[in-house]
Amino acid sequence: MNIWFFNHYAVPTSLYPLARPYHFANHLQQKGHKVTIFAASSVHLSDKNLITDGRQMRAKRVDGIRYVFLKARNYEGNGLGRILNFFDYTIRLFTQTGKFNKPDVIMATSVHPLTCVAGIILAKKYHCPCVLEIADLWPLTLVEYGAMKEGQLVTRALYALEHWLYKKADAVIFTMFGGKEYIQDMGWEKDVDLDKIYYINNGVDLGIYHRQQKEDWLPDEDLDRKDTFKVMYTGSMGVANSVQDILDAAILLKEHKEIQFFLYGAGYQEEDLKKYKEEHHIDNVHFKGRVNKRFIPGILSRGNLNMLTGPSDRVSEYGMSMNKMFDYMASGHPTLSNIQTRNDIFVDNHCGMTIEEGSPQAMADGILKFAQMDPTEYETYCHNATETVKEYDFGYLTDRLEEILKKEVEEK
C-alpha cells in the first residue's frame, strides 16, 4: 500500500519527540509498504522552521522515512498565531499533495480537527479511504481545561464538526480505550458505524527501549544508591501534570529518609515548584531537569516506583494514552497513578495502583505501601508490568494498524 500520514507535528523525532507516527511508518515500511508523512514545517514548542525560503513544500528522507514538510508559520503560545499555523498546514495539504503519487489510504491525525477535514476531502478526491486517528477529544479537552465553555456557539460548532468527521470517515482509530463509549455518550451512535471504530493506544518500541536501557546511561550517584526507594517522575511540569501533588506527598514522607523522589522534565511551573521545595525544605525531592529521551530507559531502570499524575476529568474518563505510561511499564517497575479512568491499564493488569485524585495523603500512603511491600508481591507487580507492555510494542500495534488499513482499502 501507498500510505499517507497527515500529522501536523510529526517532524523527525530528533526535533520533536512525537514517536508514534515514526514507529508506525518504520514498521509499515519493513512490511513492504510505502509511507509518506506530511508534517508542518514549524517545529512545535520551538522557534525552528524547516522551510526558511519561499518554498511551500520540502520533501526529505530522514532515518529511512520520507517526510514532506508543508510551509507553516512559527508561533508562540496558544493564540491567533497558532490558529493561523493550523490553517497554513491545512491549506498546503490541499495545494501540495497533488505533486505525489496517489495514495491507497490516508490516515489523518486529530492534533487539530482541520487535518481530519483535509483527510476526508482529499481521500474523496483520490478515491481512497480515509482513516482518522483521534489523539485528542476536541472540543471536550478545551472545555475541561477552561479554554472554552459548554454552550458557546464556537463550542457547539466544534462538536458538530467532530460529529461530521466521525460520520464521514471510513474508519476511526482512537488512541484511548473509550472511543465507542464517548460516541455513545454523545448520542452519535445512530449515524456513526460503531463497527468502524477501533482502538490502538500509544506504545513503546521495546527493541529500541531495551537497547537504550543498556547503552544510553547517565551517571548519577543518587540513582545508583542501593539503600533508597526511588520514586520517579518524568515529563512536563505544568498545572495539568499535578506535580505539586508529588511534592505535598513528599512532605508527608519526610521522616522516611529511605524514600527519595526524582523528577525529570521541565515546564512553565518548574521554577514555582522548585521555590515551593525550598520554602518547605523538601529535601527528599530532587529536580533533575530535562534530559534527552534516549536516557529515560536507563534512568527508569534504576527506580523503584513510577508516578503518573494529572487531573481526573471527562477526558481521562474515556482512557489514557500518554507515552510515559508505556515507558513506565517497560522499565519493569510498578506505577502509582492518581488519574481516574474507566479503563485503568495499571489496575486491570495488576501492574500498578490508582489512588484518589488530589489527595497528598492518599499518594503518600500508596508510595509507602509499595516501599514496604513484601518482596514477592512487589516482584509480581514488576513482572506484570513487563508482560503487559508487550501488548503495546509498536511491532504489535503496527500489525493491528496494517490490518485496519488493508481492510478499508479492500472495501473501498
C-alpha positions as CSV (number, residue, x, y, z in Angstrom):
1,M,0.0,0.0,0.0
2,N,1.0,3.6,-0.6
3,I,0.1,5.2,2.8
4,W,-0.1,8.9,3.6
5,F,0.1,10.1,7.2
6,F,-1.3,13.6,7.8
7,N,0.1,14.7,11.2
8,H,0.8,18.3,12.0
9,Y,3.6,17.8,14.5
10,A,5.2,14.6,13.1
11,V,8.6,16.0,12.2
12,P,11.6,13.7,12.8
13,T,11.9,12.6,16.4
14,S,15.3,14.3,16.8
15,L,13.4,17.6,16.5
16,Y,10.2,16.9,18.4
17,P,9.5,13.7,20.4
18,L,6.3,12.5,18.7
19,A,7.4,9.0,18.1
20,R,4.1,7.3,17.2
21,P,4.0,8.2,13.5
22,Y,7.7,7.4,13.1
23,H,7.4,3.9,14.6
24,F,4.3,3.1,12.6
25,A,6.0,4.3,9.4
26,N,9.1,2.4,10.2
27,H,7.3,-0.9,10.9
28,L,5.0,-0.5,7.9
29,Q,8.0,0.1,5.6
30,Q,9.6,-3.1,7.0
31,K,6.4,-4.9,5.9
32,G,6.9,-3.6,2.3
33,H,4.5,-0.6,2.3
34,K,5.4,2.9,1.1
35,V,4.8,5.6,3.7
36,T,4.9,9.4,3.4
37,I,4.5,11.6,6.5
38,F,3.1,15.1,5.8
39,A,4.0,17.4,8.7
40,A,4.1,21.2,9.2
41,S,7.5,22.9,8.7
42,S,7.2,24.6,12.1
43,V,8.6,22.6,15.0
44,H,6.2,22.6,17.9
45,L,7.4,24.3,21.1
46,S,10.4,25.8,19.4
47,D,11.4,28.6,17.1
48,K,12.7,26.2,14.4
49,N,11.2,26.1,11.0
50,L,12.3,23.5,8.4
51,I,11.5,25.9,5.4
52,T,13.1,29.2,5.6
53,D,12.8,30.3,2.0
54,G,9.9,30.8,-0.4
55,R,9.1,27.1,-0.9
56,Q,5.7,25.9,0.0
57,M,6.8,22.3,0.5
58,R,10.0,20.4,1.2
59,A,10.5,16.6,0.8
60,K,13.3,14.9,2.7
61,R,14.1,11.4,3.8
62,V,15.1,11.2,7.5
63,D,16.0,7.9,9.3
64,G,14.7,6.0,6.3
65,I,11.3,7.7,6.4
66,R,10.0,10.1,3.7
67,Y,8.8,13.3,5.2
68,V,7.0,16.2,3.4
69,F,7.2,19.4,5.3
70,L,4.5,21.9,4.5
71,K,5.2,25.6,5.0
72,A,3.6,26.9,8.2
73,R,4.4,30.0,10.2
74,N,6.1,29.9,13.6
75,Y,4.1,30.9,16.6
76,E,4.2,31.2,20.4
77,G,1.6,30.1,22.9
78,N,-2.0,29.2,22.0
79,G,-3.2,32.5,20.4
80,L,-4.0,33.6,16.9
81,G,-0.6,32.7,15.6
82,R,-1.1,29.0,16.4
83,I,-4.6,29.0,14.8
84,L,-3.1,30.6,11.7
85,N,-0.4,27.9,11.7
86,F,-3.2,25.3,11.7
87,F,-4.7,26.9,8.6
88,D,-1.2,27.2,6.9
89,Y,-0.7,23.5,7.2
90,T,-4.2,22.5,6.1
91,I,-4.2,24.8,3.1
92,R,-1.0,23.3,1.9
93,L,-2.3,19.8,2.3
94,F,-4.7,20.8,-0.5
95,T,-2.2,22.6,-2.7
96,Q,0.9,20.3,-2.4
97,T,-0.2,16.7,-2.0
98,G,-1.2,16.5,-5.7
99,K,2.5,16.5,-6.6
100,F,2.9,13.0,-5.2
101,N,1.7,9.6,-6.4
102,K,-1.9,8.8,-5.5
103,P,-2.3,7.2,-2.1
104,D,-4.1,3.9,-1.4
105,V,-5.2,5.2,2.0
106,I,-4.9,8.4,4.1
107,M,-4.5,8.4,7.9
108,A,-5.3,11.8,9.3
109,T,-4.5,12.5,12.9
110,S,-6.5,14.9,15.0
111,V,-3.8,17.0,16.5
112,H,-6.4,19.6,15.4
113,P,-9.7,18.8,13.5
114,L,-8.7,20.6,10.3
115,T,-6.2,17.9,9.5
116,C,-9.1,15.4,9.6
117,V,-11.3,17.6,7.4
118,A,-8.5,17.7,4.8
119,G,-8.0,14.0,5.0
120,I,-11.7,13.2,4.3
121,I,-11.9,15.7,1.4
122,L,-8.7,14.6,-0.2
123,A,-9.5,10.9,0.2
124,K,-12.7,11.6,-1.8
125,K,-10.6,13.4,-4.5
126,Y,-8.1,10.5,-4.7
127,H,-10.8,7.8,-4.5
128,C,-9.2,6.1,-1.4
129,P,-10.3,5.6,2.2
130,C,-9.6,8.0,5.0
131,V,-8.9,6.6,8.4
132,L,-9.0,9.2,11.2
133,E,-6.7,8.8,14.2
134,I,-8.2,10.6,17.2
135,A,-5.4,11.6,19.7
136,D,-7.5,14.4,21.5
137,L,-11.2,14.8,22.1
138,W,-12.0,18.2,20.5
139,P,-13.5,20.3,21.9
140,L,-14.0,18.4,25.1
141,T,-10.4,18.7,26.1
142,L,-10.6,22.5,25.6
143,V,-13.7,22.7,27.7
144,E,-12.2,20.6,30.5
145,Y,-9.1,22.9,30.6
146,G,-11.1,26.0,30.6
147,A,-10.2,27.3,27.2
148,M,-13.9,27.1,26.1
149,K,-17.3,26.8,27.8
150,E,-20.1,24.4,27.1
151,G,-22.9,26.0,25.2
152,Q,-20.9,28.7,23.5
153,L,-21.5,29.0,19.8
154,V,-17.9,28.1,18.8
155,T,-18.0,25.0,21.2
156,R,-21.3,23.8,19.6
157,A,-19.8,24.3,16.2
158,L,-16.7,22.2,17.1
159,Y,-18.9,19.4,18.5
160,A,-20.9,19.5,15.2
161,L,-17.7,19.3,13.2
162,E,-16.4,16.4,15.4
163,H,-19.7,14.6,14.8
164,W,-19.4,15.2,11.0
165,L,-15.9,13.8,11.0
166,Y,-16.9,10.5,12.6
167,K,-19.8,10.1,10.1
168,K,-17.7,10.8,7.0
169,A,-14.6,8.9,7.9
170,D,-14.2,5.4,6.5
171,A,-12.9,4.3,9.9
172,V,-11.8,5.9,13.2
173,I,-8.9,4.8,15.4
174,F,-9.0,6.2,18.9
175,T,-5.8,6.3,21.0
176,M,-7.8,5.8,24.2
177,F,-9.9,2.8,25.2
178,G,-13.2,4.6,25.5
179,G,-13.8,5.9,21.9
180,K,-17.0,3.9,21.4
181,E,-18.3,4.9,24.8
182,Y,-17.6,8.5,24.0
183,I,-19.6,8.3,20.8
184,Q,-22.5,6.6,22.6
185,D,-22.4,9.2,25.5
186,M,-22.6,12.0,22.9
187,G,-25.6,10.2,21.3
188,W,-24.0,9.8,17.9
189,E,-24.2,6.1,17.5
190,K,-27.3,6.3,15.3
191,D,-25.3,7.6,12.3
192,V,-21.8,6.6,13.2
193,D,-20.9,2.9,12.4
194,L,-19.5,1.6,15.7
195,D,-18.1,-1.4,13.8
196,K,-15.7,1.0,12.1
197,I,-14.5,2.4,15.5
198,Y,-11.1,1.0,16.6
199,Y,-8.7,1.4,19.4
200,I,-4.9,1.5,19.1
201,N,-3.2,3.0,22.2
202,N,0.2,4.6,22.2
203,G,3.1,2.3,22.9
204,V,6.8,1.8,23.0
205,D,9.3,0.2,20.7
206,L,10.7,-2.4,23.1
207,G,13.7,-3.2,20.9
208,I,14.8,0.5,20.9
209,Y,13.9,0.9,24.6
210,H,15.9,-2.1,25.8
211,R,18.9,-1.1,23.8
212,Q,18.8,2.4,25.2
213,Q,18.3,0.9,28.7
214,K,21.6,-0.8,28.4
215,E,23.7,1.6,26.3
216,D,22.5,5.2,27.0
217,W,23.4,5.8,30.6
218,L,23.6,9.0,32.6
219,P,25.9,8.6,35.6
220,D,24.2,9.7,38.8
221,E,25.3,8.7,42.3
222,D,21.9,9.3,43.8
223,L,20.3,6.9,41.4
224,D,22.9,4.2,41.9
225,R,22.4,4.1,45.7
226,K,21.1,0.8,46.9
227,D,19.7,1.9,50.2
228,T,16.9,4.1,48.9
229,F,13.4,3.5,47.5
230,K,13.4,5.7,44.4
231,V,10.1,7.3,43.3
232,M,10.4,8.5,39.6
233,Y,8.5,11.2,37.6
234,T,9.2,12.1,34.0
235,G,7.5,14.6,31.8
236,S,6.1,18.1,31.7
237,M,5.7,20.3,34.7
238,G,2.6,22.4,34.3
239,V,-0.7,22.7,36.2
240,A,-2.2,19.9,34.2
241,N,0.5,17.5,35.3
242,S,-0.2,17.9,39.0
243,V,3.4,17.6,40.0
244,Q,2.5,19.7,43.1
245,D,0.8,16.6,44.5
246,I,4.1,14.8,44.5
247,L,5.8,17.5,46.5
248,D,3.0,17.5,49.0
249,A,3.2,13.7,49.4
250,A,7.0,14.1,49.8
251,I,6.4,16.4,52.8
252,L,4.3,13.7,54.5
253,L,7.1,11.2,53.9
254,K,10.0,13.3,55.1
255,E,10.6,11.1,58.1
256,H,11.1,8.1,55.8
257,K,14.6,9.0,54.8
258,E,14.9,5.9,52.6
259,I,12.2,7.2,50.2
260,Q,13.6,9.7,47.7
261,F,11.8,11.5,44.8
262,F,13.5,12.1,41.4
263,L,11.7,14.5,39.0
264,Y,12.9,14.6,35.3
265,G,11.4,17.2,32.9
266,A,10.6,20.8,32.6
267,G,7.7,23.2,32.1
268,Y,6.3,26.6,32.9
269,Q,5.6,25.6,36.5
270,E,9.1,24.2,37.2
271,E,10.5,27.3,38.9
272,D,7.4,27.7,41.1
273,L,7.8,24.0,42.2
274,K,11.5,24.5,43.0
275,K,10.7,27.6,45.0
276,Y,8.0,25.6,46.9
277,K,10.6,22.9,47.6
278,E,13.0,25.4,49.1
279,E,10.4,27.2,51.1
280,H,9.1,23.9,52.7
281,H,12.6,22.3,53.0
282,I,11.6,19.2,51.0
283,D,15.0,17.6,51.0
284,N,13.7,14.2,49.7
285,V,12.8,15.7,46.3
286,H,15.5,16.1,43.6
287,F,14.8,18.1,40.4
288,K,16.9,16.6,37.6
289,G,15.8,18.8,34.7
290,R,15.1,17.9,31.1
291,V,17.1,15.1,29.6
292,N,17.2,13.6,26.2
293,K,14.5,11.0,25.8
294,R,17.1,8.3,25.0
295,F,18.3,8.4,28.6
296,I,14.9,7.8,30.1
297,P,15.0,4.0,29.8
298,G,18.3,3.9,31.8
299,I,17.0,6.3,34.3
300,L,13.8,4.5,35.0
301,S,15.6,1.2,35.2
302,R,17.2,2.4,38.4
303,G,14.0,3.5,40.1
304,N,11.5,1.5,42.1
305,L,8.1,3.2,41.6
306,N,6.9,5.4,38.7
307,M,4.4,8.3,39.3
308,L,1.6,9.2,36.8
309,T,-0.2,12.4,38.0
310,G,-2.8,14.6,36.4
311,P,-6.5,15.7,36.7
312,S,-9.4,13.2,36.6
313,D,-11.9,14.7,34.3
314,R,-14.3,13.8,31.4
315,V,-11.3,13.4,29.1
316,S,-9.4,10.9,31.2
317,E,-12.7,9.1,31.9
318,Y,-12.5,7.6,28.4
319,G,-9.0,6.3,28.9
320,M,-5.4,7.5,28.8
321,S,-2.6,7.1,26.2
322,M,0.3,9.1,27.5
323,N,3.6,7.9,26.1
324,K,5.2,7.8,29.5
325,M,2.7,5.1,30.6
326,F,4.5,2.6,28.4
327,D,8.0,3.8,29.2
328,Y,7.0,3.2,32.9
329,M,5.8,-0.3,32.2
330,A,8.8,-1.1,30.1
331,S,11.0,-0.2,33.0
332,G,9.7,-3.3,34.7
333,H,8.5,-1.3,37.8
334,P,5.0,-0.6,39.1
335,T,3.2,2.7,38.6
336,L,1.2,4.7,41.1
337,S,-1.4,6.9,39.3
338,N,-3.9,9.4,40.7
339,I,-5.9,9.7,37.4
340,Q,-9.3,8.1,37.5
341,T,-10.4,6.4,34.3
342,R,-13.0,3.7,33.2
343,N,-10.3,1.6,31.6
344,D,-7.3,1.5,34.0
345,I,-4.4,-0.3,32.4
346,F,-2.4,-0.4,35.6
347,V,-5.2,-1.7,37.9
348,D,-6.7,-4.1,35.3
349,N,-3.3,-5.7,34.7
350,H,-2.1,-5.6,38.3
351,C,1.0,-3.6,37.4
352,G,0.2,-0.6,39.5
353,M,-2.4,1.2,41.6
354,T,-4.7,4.2,41.2
355,I,-5.4,6.4,44.2
356,E,-7.7,9.3,45.0
357,E,-7.1,12.4,42.9
358,G,-5.8,15.5,44.6
359,S,-5.0,13.8,47.9
360,P,-1.4,14.1,49.1
361,Q,-2.2,11.7,51.9
362,A,-3.5,9.0,49.6
363,M,-0.4,9.4,47.4
364,A,1.9,9.2,50.4
365,D,0.1,6.1,51.6
366,G,0.3,4.5,48.2
367,I,4.1,5.2,47.9
368,L,4.6,3.8,51.4
369,K,2.7,0.7,50.6
370,F,5.0,-0.1,47.7
371,A,8.1,0.9,49.7
372,Q,7.2,-1.5,52.5
373,M,5.6,-4.2,50.3
374,D,6.6,-7.9,50.6
375,P,9.3,-8.5,48.0
376,T,7.3,-11.4,46.4
377,E,4.3,-9.2,46.0
378,Y,6.4,-6.3,44.6
379,E,8.1,-8.6,42.1
380,T,4.6,-9.7,40.9
381,Y,3.8,-6.1,40.1
382,C,7.1,-5.8,38.2
383,H,6.6,-9.0,36.3
384,N,3.1,-7.9,35.3
385,A,4.4,-4.5,34.0
386,T,7.0,-6.3,31.9
387,E,4.4,-8.7,30.4
388,T,1.6,-6.1,29.9
389,V,3.8,-3.7,27.9
390,K,4.5,-6.4,25.3
391,E,0.9,-5.8,24.1
392,Y,1.9,-2.2,23.4
393,D,5.1,-2.8,21.5
394,F,5.0,-0.9,18.2
395,G,5.6,-4.0,16.2
396,Y,2.4,-5.5,17.7
397,L,0.5,-2.2,17.3
398,T,1.6,-1.9,13.7
399,D,0.2,-5.3,12.9
400,R,-3.2,-4.0,14.1
401,L,-2.9,-0.8,12.1
402,E,-2.0,-2.7,9.0
403,E,-5.0,-4.9,9.4
404,I,-7.3,-1.9,9.6
405,L,-5.8,-0.1,6.7
406,K,-5.9,-3.2,4.5
407,K,-9.5,-3.8,5.4
408,E,-10.5,-0.3,4.4
409,V,-8.6,-0.4,1.1
410,E,-10.2,-3.7,0.2
411,E,-13.7,-2.5,1.0
412,K,-13.4,0.9,-0.8
